[in-house]
Amino acid sequence: MGRIIKWLLITLAGILALCIVFLVAVIVLVDPNAYRDEIARAVATQTGRELVIEGDLELTFFPWIGLQANGVQLADAPGFGTAPFFQAKSMELAVKVLPLLQGNLVLDTITLAQPRIHLIRNAQGTGNWETLGAGAMAEPGASAEPAPPKDFDKEQTAVPPLLRHATLEGFVINEARLVWEDREAGTTVVVDPFNLTLENVSLGSEIPVQADWQVTLAEGPTITASLAAIATVAPDLSTATITDLALQAKVSGEGIPGDEQAAQLTGRVEANLDKGVYRLSELVLQAAGVTARAKAQARLGDAGVTAQGSLSVPQFNPQDVFEQLAIEAPRTRNPDVLQALSLEARFRYGADGTINVEPLQVMLDDSVLAGTLAIRDFAGPNAAFDLTLDQINIDHYLPAQSEPAQQPSAPTTSAGAETEPPLEPLRSLTLDGQLHIGKLTVAGARLTDADITVTANAGHIRIHPLTASLYGGRYQGDIRIDATGDVVTLSLNERLTGIEAQPLLSAVAGFDKLLGSGSFSIDATTKGGAPKDFLKALTGQATFVFKDGMVKGINVAQTIRTALARFKGKPVPKTDAPLQTDYGKLGGTLHFDGGVVRNDDLSVQTPLLRIGGDGKANLIERTLDYDLTVNLVGTLKGQGGAEIEALRNVPIPLHLGGAFADPDISVDIASAFRAIAGERIAEEKAELRQKLEEKKQDVQQKIQQRIGEKLKGLFN
């Protein structure tokens, strides 16, 4: 690549030398206007385009021999329209006479006034510049391939002595206009005006460069920029250097925060054209209150481009950036976050197109992310990573809720419809990565030592193994996402062992009424397009077993006493007993079906009670409809003890209904007493029948005895 750039520079210099020689010959020997047609035919032969010079060709003489062409137009290639490919109001070139006679080339300032260039890529992807130099003008619709570049050795690319010591007073482009029209993509970019000034141009010396331009995007913002630099090119064209680089740009227009934003870039560029090595150093980019420092080195070899470098973004306050951009800062649940951000990274770019970032360190507030990152393709993207995050509280960065008690609703679009997860990005995603998190808080749950492995390919995404320590226990998960169909399919296989129930359920679901340690597992699948669809389509089952805990919010024994007192019409007994029910073991199975979870095998064992249950809960409406059956197996002491003792081993129905957060609890104590009364009546009937049978037998025995006595007396 370096040889190509060097060859291009030498070629341009050779062309310039030929033009100068031609210019001198024309000035001395001929009237240029008499050869206007010959010049046009020669240009058409070499470029395949028609050249039109509308104005006169004017000559200048001593001490400068110069030529000025006015109203120059070069036609576009056939099939691209009637507008000129290139046109200029005037073109000026002059050579100083006396130095030229002494073998030194001293050129006056070359000036292009109001040049216009219109670059077009047609619907077939062909550019109107590709046929320049293809020979005679092609017929409309004909395809002309540009001649392949030749390979030149060092002898062929030697700089002519005349040009090596030549001096150009300056090179000026005034009010240029460049139009890029991509008809294939339907986009247009206009650069107007573009101004460029080079002063004291000569090989081996410092050349001041000044430029400014304005870019207008179709239905987009306007970019205004200016450039100042010092350029130096070695006499043999082996090296080139740009120092004191200062690029300033402003972006303005509709949609730009604050209607206008500015950026500034400074630095140094070095190029070794012989070795194909390019260095960017001392690069500093400043924008929106953020400073980024970078340096890089690239090498162009036969195998392709390789590069390496570093990027540093010193710590800044994101809140200041929001203010600079005149946009409202995100309202997070914790207003004290998004206060500090920094970045440190080193990168390598390989000939295969892979970017390796190692090491990488990002600091956000109190969180530090470090590790390695490899990007094989940005389009997918296709990436691999091995990262470690010391700590983060995800909940702090979630959008703030206007009403903390309000249940979060599904995300919606501006039209009010629920948003659907994009499928195409999931299908094109290719990932192979590992993430270790020291401390993680998400959805209220606090995890430690979390290890996450993610793989993704062709719409199949798997998070496994997924492990973490939390609330005295261990979590193991296997999450699979299938985005190959019309909707996303999600599979869950989760295990929790040795978990403290109360802090976990309190953090995740706001339910703090169950205490104890145990295990929980779920094996379920769901699918959908919008978030609520996943809940409606949830199917599968879960099992849970907890031991040595309590259920807060209900004292079953006291509830029975209260129900009994009201049933008897007596005052409700007072008690200082806590509103809780202790248990030794609590377990059951949950069945998920379309947003409804059912349980029909609840088993709660306490020294006093045996509780069974069945019913359902609606996860979408967050309502409960559940029946409990309580059996007293122990002894209840205190007020009403005698009556309550009569309830032992008699099923007592309880019903839980209403909202999750505050369910209604009712006890059907009457049915229990009806059962007791029924048993007592049955016992009394059986006892009466027994007495009647005994009385009957006694009467029969007495009758038989009397009959025997009568018969005995008769025979005597």
C-alpha positions in Angstrom: 0.0 0.0 0.0 2.8 2.4 0.8 4.4 1.8 -2.6 1.0 2.5 -4.2 0.7 5.8 -2.4 4.3 6.7 -3.3 3.7 5.8 -6.9 0.6 7.9 -7.0 2.5 10.9 -5.6 5.2 10.5 -8.2 2.7 10.0 -11.0 0.9 13.2 -10.0 4.3 15.0 -9.9 5.1 13.6 -13.4 1.8 14.7 -14.8 2.4 18.1 -13.3 5.9 18.3 -14.9 4.4 17.3 -18.3 1.8 19.9 -17.9 4.4 22.5 -17.2 6.5 21.5 -20.2 3.4 21.5 -22.3 2.4 24.9 -20.9 5.8 26.4 -21.8 5.7 25.0 -25.3 2.2 26.3 -25.8 3.0 29.7 -24.5 6.1 30.1 -26.6 5.1 28.4 -29.8 1.4 28.5 -30.4 -1.9 30.3 -29.8 -3.7 28.0 -27.4 -7.2 29.1 -28.6 -6.4 27.8 -32.1 -6.0 24.3 -30.6 -9.1 24.3 -28.4 -10.7 21.5 -30.5 -7.4 19.5 -30.6 -7.2 19.7 -26.8 -10.8 18.5 -26.5 -10.2 15.5 -28.8 -7.0 14.5 -26.9 -8.9 14.6 -23.6 -11.7 12.6 -25.0 -9.3 10.0 -26.3 -7.6 9.7 -22.9 -10.6 9.9 -20.6 -13.6 8.8 -22.7 -15.3 12.1 -21.8 -16.1 15.3 -23.7 -14.1 18.4 -22.7 -15.6 21.8 -23.2 -13.7 25.1 -22.6 -16.3 27.8 -22.8 -14.0 30.8 -22.2 -10.7 31.9 -23.7 -7.3 30.4 -22.9 -5.3 33.3 -21.6 -1.5 33.6 -21.5 0.7 35.5 -19.0 4.3 36.4 -19.6 7.4 37.6 -17.8 8.3 37.2 -14.9 5.7 34.4 -14.9 4.7 32.3 -17.9 1.2 31.2 -17.2 -2.0 29.9 -18.6 -5.6 30.4 -17.5 -8.5 28.4 -18.7 -12.1 29.7 -18.1 -15.3 27.8 -18.0 -13.9 24.3 -18.1 -16.4 21.3 -18.2 -15.8 17.6 -18.4 -18.8 15.5 -19.4 -20.1 12.6 -17.3 -20.0 9.0 -18.4 -22.9 7.8 -20.6 -25.9 6.7 -18.6 -25.3 9.0 -15.7 -27.1 12.1 -16.9 -26.4 15.3 -18.8 -24.8 17.3 -15.9 -21.0 17.7 -16.1 -18.8 15.3 -14.1 -16.3 18.1 -13.5 -16.4 21.8 -14.1 -14.5 24.9 -12.9 -15.0 28.6 -13.3 -11.2 29.0 -13.9 -7.9 27.2 -13.7 -4.6 29.0 -13.3 -1.0 27.8 -13.6 2.2 29.8 -14.0 6.0 29.1 -14.0 8.7 31.6 -13.1 10.9 32.2 -16.1 14.4 32.9 -14.7 14.6 29.9 -12.3 13.4 27.6 -15.0 16.2 28.7 -17.3 18.6 27.8 -14.5 17.1 24.3 -14.2 14.9 25.1 -11.1 11.2 24.8 -11.2 9.3 27.6 -9.3 5.6 27.5 -9.7 3.2 30.3 -8.9 0.1 29.5 -6.9 -2.2 27.0 -8.7 -5.7 28.1 -8.3 -9.0 26.3 -9.0 -12.0 28.6 -8.7 -15.4 27.1 -7.9 -14.6 23.6 -9.1 -17.6 21.2 -9.1 -17.4 17.4 -9.0 -20.5 15.2 -9.1 -19.8 11.6 -8.0 -22.6 9.1 -8.8 -23.0 5.4 -8.0 -25.9 4.0 -10.1 -28.5 1.4 -9.1 -26.2 -1.3 -10.4 -23.4 -0.2 -8.0 -21.2 1.3 -10.8 -19.5 4.7 -10.2 -19.2 7.4 -12.8 -15.5 7.8 -12.0 -14.6 4.2 -12.8 -14.4 4.7 -16.6 -12.1 7.7 -16.4 -9.0 6.9 -18.5 -10.8 4.0 -20.3 -10.1 5.4 -23.7 -12.6 6.6 -26.3 -16.0 7.4 -25.2 -18.1 4.3 -24.6 -21.6 3.9 -26.0 -24.5 4.4 -23.5 -25.0 1.2 -21.5 -21.6 -0.3 -22.4 -19.4 -1.4 -19.5 -15.8 -0.1 -19.6 -13.4 -1.6 -17.1 -10.6 0.6 -15.9 -7.1 -0.6 -16.8 -5.4 -2.4 -13.9 -2.6 -0.6 -12.2 0.9 -1.5 -13.2 3.6 -2.6 -10.8 6.5 -0.3 -10.6 9.9 -0.9 -9.2 12.1 1.6 -7.3 13.9 2.7 -10.5 10.6 3.5 -12.2 9.3 5.4 -9.1 12.4 7.7 -8.6 11.5 11.3 -8.2 12.8 13.4 -11.2 15.5 15.9 -10.0 13.5 18.8 -11.5 10.5 18.0 -9.2 12.7 17.1 -6.2 13.8 20.7 -5.9 10.7 22.3 -7.3 8.8 24.9 -5.3 5.1 25.7 -5.5 4.1 29.1 -4.1 0.8 27.7 -3.2 -2.2 25.6 -4.1 -5.7 27.1 -3.7 -9.1 25.6 -4.1 -11.9 28.2 -3.7 -15.6 27.5 -3.2 -15.5 23.9 -4.4 -18.6 21.8 -4.4 -18.6 18.0 -4.2 -21.8 15.9 -4.5 -21.9 12.2 -3.6 -25.1 10.6 -4.9 -25.6 6.9 -4.2 -28.6 5.9 -6.3 -28.3 2.3 -5.1 -28.8 3.3 -1.4 -30.9 6.4 -2.2 -28.6 8.8 -0.3 -27.0 12.1 -1.2 -24.2 14.0 0.6 -23.1 17.5 -0.5 -19.8 19.2 0.5 -20.3 22.9 -0.3 -18.2 24.9 0.1 -14.8 23.3 0.3 -11.7 25.6 0.5 -8.1 24.4 0.6 -4.9 26.4 0.9 -1.3 25.1 0.8 1.6 27.5 1.1 5.3 27.1 0.1 4.9 23.6 -1.2 8.3 21.8 -1.6 9.6 18.4 -0.8 11.5 18.2 2.5 10.1 21.4 3.9 7.1 22.2 6.2 4.0 23.0 4.3 1.2 24.9 6.1 -2.2 23.5 5.4 -5.5 25.3 5.9 -8.9 23.9 4.9 -12.6 24.3 5.7 -15.8 22.7 4.4 -19.4 22.2 5.1 -21.2 18.9 4.7 -25.0 18.7 4.2 -26.8 15.3 4.6 -30.1 14.7 2.9 -32.8 15.4 5.5 -30.1 15.4 8.1 -27.7 17.6 10.1 -25.1 20.0 8.7 -21.4 19.5 9.5 -19.1 22.5 9.4 -15.3 21.8 9.9 -11.9 23.4 9.6 -8.5 21.9 9.5 -5.0 23.3 10.2 -1.8 21.3 10.1 1.9 21.3 9.0 2.7 18.7 6.4 6.2 17.4 5.5 7.1 15.0 2.6 10.6 13.6 2.2 12.4 14.5 -1.1 12.4 10.8 -2.1 8.7 10.4 -1.0 9.7 7.7 1.5 8.1 9.4 4.5 5.4 11.9 5.3 4.5 13.7 8.5 1.6 15.8 9.6 2.1 17.8 12.8 0.1 20.4 14.7 -3.0 18.7 13.5 -6.1 20.6 14.6 -9.5 19.6 13.3 -12.6 21.4 14.6 -16.1 20.4 13.7 -19.6 21.5 14.5 -22.8 19.6 13.9 -26.1 21.5 13.8 -29.6 20.9 12.7 -32.9 19.3 13.7 -32.4 16.5 16.2 -29.0 17.7 17.4 -29.0 18.2 21.2 -29.0 21.9 21.9 -29.3 22.5 18.1 -25.5 22.4 17.8 -22.6 20.3 19.1 -18.8 20.8 18.7 -15.8 18.5 18.7 -12.0 19.0 18.4 -9.3 16.6 17.3 -5.6 17.3 17.7 -2.6 15.0 17.1 0.3 13.9 14.9 0.4 11.5 11.9 3.5 9.8 10.6 3.8 7.6 7.5 6.7 5.5 6.2 5.6 4.9 2.7 8.4 2.5 1.8 7.7 0.1 4.8 3.9 0.8 4.8 3.9 1.8 8.5 1.6 4.5 9.7 1.5 6.0 13.2 -1.1 8.1 14.9 0.2 9.7 18.1 -0.8 12.4 20.6 -4.4 12.1 19.3 -6.8 14.0 21.6 -10.5 14.1 20.9 -12.7 16.5 22.9 -16.5 16.5 22.6 -19.4 17.1 25.0 -17.1 17.6 27.9 -15.4 14.2 27.4 -11.7 13.9 26.5 -10.4 10.8 24.8 -6.7 10.1 24.2 -5.4 7.5 21.7 -2.4 6.3 19.8 -2.1 3.7 17.1 0.2 2.1 14.6 -0.9 0.3 11.4 1.2 -1.7 9.0 0.1 -2.5 5.4 1.6 -5.8 4.3 1.0 -8.4 1.7 -1.3 -10.3 4.1 -3.4 -7.2 4.8 -3.7 -4.5 7.4 -2.6 -5.0 11.0 -2.8 -2.4 13.7 -2.3 -1.9 17.4 -2.9 0.9 19.9 -4.4 2.2 23.0 -7.4 4.3 24.1 -7.9 6.2 27.3 -10.9 8.1 28.5 -10.1 9.8 31.8 -12.9 9.8 34.4 -15.7 12.2 33.7 -19.2 12.8 35.0 -21.9 11.6 32.7 -24.3 14.0 34.2 -22.1 16.8 32.8 -22.3 15.2 29.4 -26.1 15.2 29.5 -26.0 18.9 30.4 -23.5 19.6 27.6 -25.8 17.8 25.2 -28.8 19.7 26.5 -30.7 16.4 27.1 -32.5 15.3 30.2 -30.5 12.9 32.2 -32.1 9.4 32.8 -34.2 9.3 36.0 -32.8 6.3 37.8 -34.1 4.6 40.9 -30.9 5.7 42.7 -30.3 9.4 41.9 -26.7 9.1 43.0 -25.5 6.9 40.1 -24.2 7.9 36.7 -21.6 10.2 38.4 -18.3 8.7 37.2 -17.2 6.9 34.1 -13.7 6.0 32.6 -12.2 3.7 30.1 -8.7 2.2 29.6 -8.0 -0.3 26.7 -5.4 -1.6 24.4 -6.3 -3.1 21.1 -4.9 -5.2 18.2 -6.4 -5.5 14.7 -5.4 -8.6 12.8 -5.2 -9.3 9.1 -8.3 -11.5 9.5 -10.4 -8.5 10.6 -10.5 -9.4 14.3 -10.2 -6.7 16.9 -8.8 -7.9 20.2 -9.1 -5.6 23.2 -6.7 -6.7 26.0 -6.7 -5.5 28.7 -10.0 -3.7 29.0 -11.1 -1.8 32.0 -14.3 0.3 32.4 -15.2 2.0 35.6 -18.8 3.1 36.2 -19.5 4.7 39.6 -18.3 2.0 42.1 -18.2 -0.8 39.6 -15.1 -2.0 37.7 -15.3 -4.2 34.6 -12.1 -5.7 33.4 -11.0 -8.5 31.1 -10.6 -9.2 27.4 -12.8 -8.8 24.4 -12.5 -10.0 20.8 -14.8 -8.7 18.0 -14.7 -10.8 14.8 -17.4 -8.9 13.0 -19.4 -5.8 14.0 -22.3 -6.6 11.6 -23.5 -9.7 13.6 -22.0 -8.9 16.0 -19.6 -11.8 16.3 -17.7 -11.5 19.6 -16.0 -13.4 22.4 -15.3 -12.1 25.9 -13.9 -13.1 29.3 -14.8 -10.3 31.7 -14.9 -9.8 35.5 -17.2 -7.3 37.2 -16.4 -6.7 40.8 -19.9 -5.4 41.8 -23.0 -3.8 40.5 -26.5 -3.0 41.6 -28.6 -3.2 38.4 -31.7 -1.9 40.2 -30.0 1.4 40.9 -29.8 2.0 37.1 -33.4 1.1 36.3 -35.9 3.9 35.4 -37.3 5.5 38.5 -41.0 4.7 39.3 -43.3 7.6 39.7 -45.3 5.6 42.3 -43.2 3.1 44.2 -46.3 1.0 45.1 -47.4 0.8 41.5 -46.7 -2.5 39.7 -44.4 -2.1 36.7 -46.3 -2.5 33.5 -45.1 -4.0 30.2 -43.0 -1.7 28.0 -45.0 0.0 25.3 -44.4 1.9 22.1 -45.6 5.4 21.6 -48.8 4.1 20.2 -49.5 2.2 23.4 -48.9 -1.4 22.1 -46.5 -3.7 23.9 -43.1 -3.8 22.4 -41.9 -7.1 21.0 -38.3 -8.3 21.2 -36.4 -7.9 17.9 -35.8 -11.2 16.3 -33.3 -10.4 13.6 -30.6 -9.1 16.0 -30.9 -12.3 18.0 -30.6 -14.5 14.9 -27.5 -12.7 13.7 -25.8 -12.7 17.1 -22.7 -14.8 17.6 -21.3 -14.9 21.1 -18.9 -17.0 23.1 -18.2 -15.4 26.5 -17.8 -15.7 30.2 -18.6 -13.2 32.9 -17.8 -13.4 36.6 -19.5 -11.0 39.0 -18.4 -10.6 42.6 -21.5 -9.0 43.9 -24.7 -8.6 41.9 -28.1 -7.1 42.9 -30.9 -7.6 40.3 -34.7 -7.5 40.9 -34.0 -7.1 44.6 -32.0 -10.3 44.8 -28.4 -10.2 46.1 -26.0 -12.7 44.5 -22.3 -13.3 45.0 -19.7 -15.1 43.0 -21.9 -15.3 39.9 -20.5 -17.1 36.9 -22.2 -16.7 33.6 -21.4 -18.5 30.3 -23.1 -17.3 27.2 -23.1 -18.9 23.7 -25.2 -17.7 20.7 -25.3 -18.8 17.1 -27.9 -18.6 14.4 -30.8 -17.6 16.7 -30.0 -20.2 19.4 -28.8 -18.5 22.7 -27.9 -20.4 25.8 -26.8 -19.2 29.2 -25.2 -22.2 30.8 -23.6 -22.9 33.2 -25.1 -20.2 35.3 -24.2 -20.3 39.0 -24.3 -18.0 42.0 -24.4 -17.9 45.7 -27.3 -16.2 47.3 -29.1 -16.0 50.7 -27.1 -18.9 52.3 -27.7 -21.2 49.3 -26.7 -21.9 45.8 -28.3 -21.2 42.4 -27.8 -23.2 39.2 -29.5 -22.3 36.0 -29.8 -23.2 32.3 -31.6 -20.7 30.2 -32.2 -21.3 26.5 -33.6 -18.8 23.9 -34.7 -19.8 20.5 -35.3 -17.0 18.1 -35.5 -19.0 14.9 -39.3 -19.0 14.7 -41.9 -16.3 14.5 -41.7 -15.6 18.2 -39.1 -16.1 20.9 -39.2 -19.4 22.8 -37.7 -19.4 26.3 -36.8 -22.5 28.3 -35.9 -22.4 32.0 -34.3 -25.1 34.1 -33.4 -23.5 37.5 -32.3 -24.9 40.8 -32.1 -23.2 44.2 -30.7 -25.2 47.2 -30.2 -24.2 50.8 -32.0 -20.9 50.3 -33.3 -18.7 53.1 -36.9 -18.1 51.8 -37.8 -14.9 53.6 -35.0 -12.5 52.3 -35.2 -14.0 48.8 -39.0 -13.7 48.4 -39.0 -10.3 50.1 -36.4 -9.0 47.7 -37.7 -10.6 44.5 -41.5 -10.6 45.0 -42.1 -8.3 48.0 -43.4 -11.3 49.9 -41.9 -11.5 53.4 -44.4 -13.9 55.1 -42.5 -17.2 54.5 -39.5 -18.0 56.6 -37.3 -21.1 56.5 -34.6 -22.7 54.5 -35.1 -25.1 51.6 -34.9 -25.7 47.9 -36.8 -24.6 44.9 -36.7 -25.9 41.3 -38.5 -24.9 38.1 -38.6 -26.6 34.7 -40.7 -24.5 32.3 -41.0 -23.1 28.8 -42.8 -20.1 27.3 -42.9 -18.1 24.1 -44.3 -14.9 22.8 -43.8 -11.6 21.1 -44.6 -9.1 23.8 -43.5 -9.3 27.5 -47.0 -10.2 28.8 -47.2 -13.0 26.2 -44.4 -14.9 28.0 -46.4 -15.0 31.2 -49.6 -16.1 29.4 -47.8 -18.9 27.6 -45.8 -20.2 30.6 -46.1 -24.0 31.0 -44.2 -26.4 33.2 -43.9 -27.2 36.9 -41.9 -26.2 40.0 -41.3 -28.0 43.3 -40.4 -26.5 46.7 -39.5 -27.9 50.1 -38.8 -25.7 53.2 -38.0 -26.7 56.7 -38.0 -25.3 60.2 -39.7 -22.0 59.5 -42.9 -20.1 59.9 -45.6 -18.4 57.9 -46.1 -14.8 59.1 -49.4 -13.0 58.9 -51.6 -15.9 60.1 -51.8 -17.7 63.4 -53.9 -20.8 62.5 -54.6 -21.7 66.1 -55.7 -18.2 67.0 -57.8 -18.0 63.8 -59.6 -21.2 64.9 -60.2 -19.8 68.4 -61.6 -16.6 66.9 -63.8 -18.4 64.5 -65.0 -20.7 67.3 -65.8 -17.7 69.6 -67.8 -16.0 66.9 -69.6 -19.3 66.1 -70.6 -19.6 69.8 -71.5 -15.9 70.0 -68.8 -15.3 72.6 -66.2 -12.5 72.8 -63.1 -13.0 70.7 -60.4 -14.1 73.1 -57.4 -11.8 73.6 -53.9 -13.1 73.0 -50.3 -11.9 72.9 -49.3 -14.7 70.6 -47.5 -13.5 67.5 -49.3 -13.5 64.2 -47.4 -16.5 62.7 -47.6 -20.2 62.3 -44.5 -22.3 62.8 -43.9 -25.3 60.7 -41.4 -28.2 60.6 -41.8 -28.9 56.9 -43.6 -27.1 54.0 -43.6 -28.4 50.4 -45.6 -28.9 47.3 -45.6 -28.8 43.5 -46.7 -25.9 41.3 -48.1 -26.4 37.8 -48.0 -23.5 35.3 -50.5 -23.3 32.6 -51.2 -20.1 30.6 -50.5 -17.6 33.3 -52.2 -19.6 36.0 -50.3 -21.6 38.6 -52.1 -24.5 40.4 -51.1 -26.5 43.5 -53.0 -29.5 44.8 -50.5 -31.1 47.1 -49.5 -28.5 49.6 -48.3 -30.2 52.8 -47.5 -28.2 56.0 -46.4 -30.1 59.1 -46.2 -28.6 62.6 -46.3 -30.1 66.1 -49.9 -28.8 66.4 -51.2 -28.9 62.9 -51.3 -30.8 59.6 -52.2 -28.5 56.7 -53.1 -29.5 53.2 -54.0 -27.3 50.4 -55.1 -26.9 46.8 -56.0 -24.0 44.5 -54.7 -21.6 42.0 -53.1 -18.2 41.5 -53.4 -15.9 38.5 -49.9 -14.5 37.8 -51.2 -11.9 35.4 -54.0 -10.5 37.6 -52.0 -11.3 40.8 -54.9 -12.8 42.5 -55.3 -15.9 44.7 -58.0 -18.6 45.1 -56.8 -21.2 47.5 -58.3 -23.7 50.0 -56.5 -25.0 53.1 -57.6 -27.9 55.2 -56.3 -27.8 58.8 -56.2 -30.8 61.1 -55.4 -30.4 64.8 -53.1 -33.1 65.9 -51.8 -31.4 69.1 -53.3 -29.8 72.2 -54.6 -26.2 72.2 -54.5 -24.6 75.6 -56.2 -21.5 76.8 -59.6 -20.0 76.4 -62.0 -22.2 74.7 -59.7 -25.2 75.1 -62.5 -27.7 75.8 -64.4 -26.8 72.7 -61.2 -26.7 70.6 -60.1 -30.0 71.9 -63.3 -31.4 70.4 -61.9 -30.3 67.0 -58.9 -32.6 67.1 -58.6 -34.7 64.0 -61.6 -32.9 62.5 -60.8 -31.2 59.1 -61.2 -27.4 59.3 -61.5 -25.6 56.0 -59.8 -22.3 55.4 -60.0 -20.2 52.2 -57.5 -17.6 50.9 -58.7 -15.2 48.2 -58.0 -11.8 46.8 -54.8 -10.0 46.0 -51.3 -11.5 46.6 -50.3 -8.6 48.8 -53.2 -8.8 51.2 -55.3 -11.9 50.8 -58.6 -12.4 52.6 -58.7 -15.4 55.0 -61.9 -17.1 56.1 -62.5 -20.2 58.3 -65.6 -22.4 57.9 -65.8 -23.5 61.6 -69.5 -24.4 61.2 -68.7 -27.3 58.9 -66.3 -28.6 61.4 -68.9 -28.5 64.2 -71.5 -30.1 61.9 -69.0 -32.9 61.3 -68.6 -33.2 65.1 -72.3 -33.1 65.7 -72.9 -35.7 63.0 -70.3 -38.0 64.7 -71.9 -37.5 68.1 -75.4 -38.2 66.8 -74.1 -41.3 65.1 -72.4 -42.4 68.4 -75.6 -41.7 70.4 -77.7 -43.7 68.0 -75.3 -46.6 68.1 -75.2 -46.4 71.9 -79.1 -46.3 72.1 -79.3 -49.3 69.8 -76.8 -51.1 72.0 -78.9 -50.3 75.1 -82.1 -51.4 73.3 -80.5 -54.6 72.3 -79.2 -55.2 75.8 -82.7 -54.4 77.2 -84.3 -56.7 74.7 -82.0 -59.5 75.6 -82.6 -58.9 79.3 -86.4 -59.0 78.8 -86.2 -62.0 76.7 -84.0 -63.7 79.3 -86.5 -62.8 82.1 -89.4 -64.1 80.0 -87.7 -67.3 79.3 -86.9 -67.7 83.0 -90.6 -67.2 84.0 -91.8 -69.6 81.4 -89.3 -72.1 82.7 -90.6 -71.6 86.2 -94.2 -72.0 85.2 -93.5 -75.2 83.2 -91.6 -76.6 86.2 -94.5 -76.0 88.5 -97.0 -77.5 86.1 -95.2 -80.8 85.9 -94.8 -80.9 89.6 
